[in-house]
Amino acid sequence: MPLTVHVDGAPHPARPGQTVAAVLLSTGRTSWRRTRHGGRPRGVFCGIGVCYDCLVTVNGLAGVRACRREVRDGDRIETTAGSGA
């Protein structure tokens, strides 16, 4: 059964078992946050939750590792890069 999640306010389809990172990648994003020093783009790097490059906010909870968190129907995902990433 397909799910719907909201990324920076816009609805996007998702599948059960899909990670937040997979949904973000499926929208064409390769980065969704920027480093504090230098503003370099970050997205999925290690893909196993070790590096913390893929942090997002999910349902108001900041610091969620997008590569580890499976989406749930109605999730609200916020990136620090906004929709222009």
C-alpha positions, -999 to 999 in steps of 0.1 A, spaced: 0 0 0 15 34 -10 22 60 16 23 98 14 49 118 32 55 156 31 89 169 22 93 206 30 56 209 28 51 191 -6 34 156 -7 55 127 -21 47 91 -26 66 65 -6 66 27 -1 65 8 32 100 0 43 115 29 24 139 51 43 136 89 45 169 91 25 154 69 -2 124 91 -5 146 122 -7 167 107 -34 136 96 -53 126 133 -54 159 141 -72 176 155 -42 212 146 -36 217 169 -6 193 182 20 215 201 45 245 223 46 276 222 69 278 249 95 312 260 83 315 266 46 279 257 37 289 225 19 260 203 8 254 170 26 231 141 20 236 103 21 273 94 26 277 62 45 241 50 43 244 30 76 240 57 102 276 63 112 285 96 96 255 118 105 256 136 71 220 129 63 203 146 93 167 159 88 138 168 110 109 143 110 76 153 126 93 180 145 121 158 159 155 173 147 186 152 141 170 122 126 193 101 104 175 99 71 194 67 61 181 48 92 145 60 96 118 42 77 90 65 66 55 62 79 23 75 63 19 112 69 54 119 80 65 155 78 101 157 67 120 190 68 153 196 54 176 225 63 183 231 26 146 236 18 131 227 -15 160 241 -35 185 215 -25 
